[in-house]
Each structure stands twice: as C-alpha cells, then as structure tokens.
Amino acid sequence: MSVVTEQPQLGATSRPTFPPPVSYGALRLRSRYLLSPLAGFTNMPFRRIVHEIGGVGLTTTDLVNARALLYQSPKTLELIETCEVESPFAVQIFGSDVGTMCDAARLLETRGVDSIDINMGCPVRRIVANGSGASMMCRPDETLSLVRAIVESVRIPVTVKMRLGWDATQLTAPFFAREFEQAGIAAVAIHGRTREQGFSGSVDRDGIRQVVEAVERIPVIGNGDVRTVADAEVMLRETGCHGVSIGRGALANPWIFRQLVEWETTGSFGPAGTFDERLALMQQQFRYLAERHGTESAIIGFRKMAHWYLKAMHVRAKLRHEFQLIRDPDGLDRYFETLAAEGPVNGNRTGELPEMHIPVPSGPIERW
Ligand SMILES: Cc1cc2nc3c(=O)[nH]c(=O)nc-3n(C[C@H](O)[C@H](O)[C@H](O)COP(=O)(O)O)c2cc1C
C-alpha cells in the first residue's frame, strides 16, 4: 500500500495558486518577492548583492528623512545611491510636513527613482515623536491629505508601508488601505504587527488578510517573519496577499528570493549558500562598499554587517570579534585567509548553514 504524505519534501514546499504578477501602476515588478527595508543593513552594497543573486522583485532604501533629502546632506544622498543592476528601485521617505514630503518626492522623480514608498510603520520613538512613521496611523485626516498631495505631485507610483495599527484597540490598516487606494496609492505593504507590539509576538496573518480584502485592485504586500519558502507559502495562502516582503530573513539568507522564484516557477528550489559561498558573498559586498568609500572606511562601515554574516556562517566567537579589531587592508586580507582556512565551528563548509538570528530593538518601546 502506498502512503500519501502531505508533508512537503525538503526543497519542494507545496504551492498555492499564485495571484497575477505584481505591478505598481505601470511598473511591473521582477517578482512578487521584495526586500523589506532594514535601516543600517539594506544599504546599496547589500541590495546589489541581492539583485545579483536574483529573484528579488524590488529593493527599497532604508527610510530617508524627507527634509534631509532636500538639504542634500551627503549622508542622505548616500542612502539614495543606486546602481545599474538595482532595477526597479524604490526610495522610502518619512516626514509629516506636506510641502517637504512633496518636494522630496519630486526630487526623487527627477533623479530617476522608479517608485516612492511612504514610511507609516516605523515604531521608533524619535520618528513617531515628530508625527512620522507609525504615528501617522493616529491622524487619518492629515495622513490622507498628505498621501493625496504626494500622489498628485509625481507621475511615478507611490506606495505605503504600514503596520496593522497603533495598538490592538486601533486596527486601522484596512481603513487606510481602502482610502489610500482611492487616493491613488499604487500598493500597500503591511507588517502584520501593531506599533505597540514592536517586533514582539507573532505576525497576525488574519490582520493582513483583512487589508487584502479591504482593497479592490491594488496589490497588497504581506510582511513579517518570513524566513523560508514554507513561510512565504503560508503568508500567500492564508492572507491572499499578492506579494511578500522579506527583511531579516534576507539578511539570514540572501538567496531566499531566488529560491522563491524557483519554487513558484518549478515547484522545487535549490539550497541556500554554503560557508564558502557566504564567504565569497561577504567579500564581494565588502568590495562594493570599498569601491564607494575606500578600503579603510569600508572596514569600519562593514563591522555591523560582518558581525551578522559571521554569525550566520557559524564562525567561532573569538574569530568573529577579531573582525571588529581590523584596522587596515593587510589585516583584512589576513583575516579572510584565516576565516577561509578555519571554516564554521559546527557543520561543514559545503553544507547548508542553519538559520541566523537578527536582533531587533527590545525592551519597552518608549525607550527605543
Ligand atoms: C533593524 C531594522 C531596521 C528596520 N528599518 C526599517 C526601515 O527603514 N523602513 C521600514 O519601513 N521598515 C523597517 N524595518 C521593518 C522591516 O522592514 C520589516 O517590516 C520587519 O522587520 C518585519 O519583517 P521581517 O520579519 O521580514 O524582518 C526595520 C526592521 C529592523 C529589524
């Protein structure tokens, strides 16, 4: 007697019926799997790496202060730098002043940005205290006027990324999504948590589904806690969302977009990178940073990212720490030689690496 199992085989997660390809207005995305902004991590070298691996539908910058953009401060201009392979490319802006946000949107359009995303989900105190980020969900009238004005000031698609609401008593995302669609917003991305939750608890997929049901035409992008192809399958199936955006899961596994597209088109997918492939990726990302900033500044600028790469690669703690002490290119070369020779502390260098943990702000939200 043969046994029928519903358990998916490794690399062959079951497939839902996929919605049509995702477009933001006239802009057709490369796939329905998007990179979610992670301030401090999803910089241009990382986004370039993700595009080069393939499968990603759209990449977006970290949140950019609209006012600082108008001052054209060098740090802000660096945030919106892009490269040829990064297409399509979106910039996420935050702010609460109508004139400033519209001017920033126009500036981005003249610089050739494909799409503008409005941040309405950031829970961090310094952002919400200025009336930006998630606090916009507490002022519907003002927020809708702001969104209408931005949409009217540019021809490129404008999208919104938001949370389910401010807290469990104000789950306003479906209301906003419906109003945004009327205002001409091209898509909404929804992180399935409230602002009060921060990054705690689990993602409420039922809440995301209510957003999907609230709109008529525009795509809804589901977001939160997707780490694997199987997680994406659950997100698509349970919420009916049209696309999935992935933040921390992409830092842990930059191959995830390629795996997802393979899965969608063929039903199976290849493995994530091995130790040696991750080492090559890390060195490549470092080179991109060094091309822009020079090797010595890149060594300092890469410390935060290296910390997580090395954790994901299961490098022993002392050797991980030694990256933070490197001061010059010779030290870096020696470091990479040692790393290549030593390999991971557990597992082997050609096998798939286990998942990596990405920290999120913790503790009471008021202290973030
Ligand atoms: C370190 C960090 C930085 C983030 N920066 C941004 C940001 O700049 N803009 C934004 O819209 N969301 C930001 N987020 C939220 C993520 O885009 C995403 O909504 C959230 O992490 C849930 O998705 P994930 O589980 O796939 O990471 C950030 C999250 C983290 C952990």
The ligand as a MOL file (V3000), in Angstrom:
LIG
                    3D

  0  0  0     0  0            999 V3000
M  V30 BEGIN CTAB
M  V30 COUNTS 31 33 0 0 0
M  V30 BEGIN ATOM
M  V30 1 C 16.9610 46.6950 12.1660 0
M  V30 2 C 15.6760 47.0010 11.4550 0
M  V30 3 C 15.5570 48.1540 10.6780 0
M  V30 4 C 14.3510 48.4380 10.0050 0
M  V30 5 N 14.2800 49.5530 9.2080 0
M  V30 6 C 13.1190 49.8220 8.5280 0
M  V30 7 C 13.0230 50.9380 7.6380 0
M  V30 8 O 13.9790 51.7130 7.4410 0
M  V30 9 N 11.8360 51.1380 6.9980 0
M  V30 10 C 10.7620 50.2980 7.1670 0
M  V30 11 O 9.7150 50.5040 6.5640 0
M  V30 12 N 10.8410 49.2320 7.9800 0
M  V30 13 C 11.9930 48.9740 8.6350 0
M  V30 14 N 12.0720 47.8550 9.4270 0
M  V30 15 C 10.9330 46.9160 9.4540 0
M  V30 16 C 11.1250 45.8480 8.3730 0
M  V30 17 O 11.1150 46.3920 7.0750 0
M  V30 18 C 10.0250 44.7680 8.4470 0
M  V30 19 O 8.7830 45.3880 8.3180 0
M  V30 20 C 10.0660 43.9810 9.7540 0
M  V30 21 O 11.3900 43.6730 10.1340 0
M  V30 22 C 9.2540 42.6780 9.6400 0
M  V30 23 O 9.6960 41.9250 8.5310 0
M  V30 24 P 10.7850 40.7230 8.6620 0
M  V30 25 O 10.2780 39.8070 9.7350 0
M  V30 26 O 10.8070 40.1070 7.2920 0
M  V30 27 O 12.0850 41.3550 9.0520 0
M  V30 28 C 13.2430 47.5760 10.1210 0
M  V30 29 C 13.3670 46.4290 10.9150 0
M  V30 30 C 14.5500 46.1360 11.5780 0
M  V30 31 C 14.6580 44.8840 12.3980 0
M  V30 END ATOM
M  V30 BEGIN BOND
M  V30 1 1 1 2
M  V30 2 1 2 3
M  V30 3 2 2 30
M  V30 4 2 3 4
M  V30 5 1 4 5
M  V30 6 1 4 28
M  V30 7 2 5 6
M  V30 8 1 6 7
M  V30 9 1 6 13
M  V30 10 2 7 8
M  V30 11 1 7 9
M  V30 12 1 9 10
M  V30 13 2 10 11
M  V30 14 1 10 12
M  V30 15 2 12 13
M  V30 16 1 13 14
M  V30 17 1 14 15
M  V30 18 1 14 28
M  V30 19 1 15 16
M  V30 20 1 16 17
M  V30 21 1 16 18
M  V30 22 1 18 19
M  V30 23 1 18 20
M  V30 24 1 20 21
M  V30 25 1 20 22
M  V30 26 1 22 23
M  V30 27 1 23 24
M  V30 28 2 24 25
M  V30 29 1 24 26
M  V30 30 1 24 27
M  V30 31 2 28 29
M  V30 32 1 29 30
M  V30 33 1 30 31
M  V30 END BOND
M  V30 END CTAB
M  END
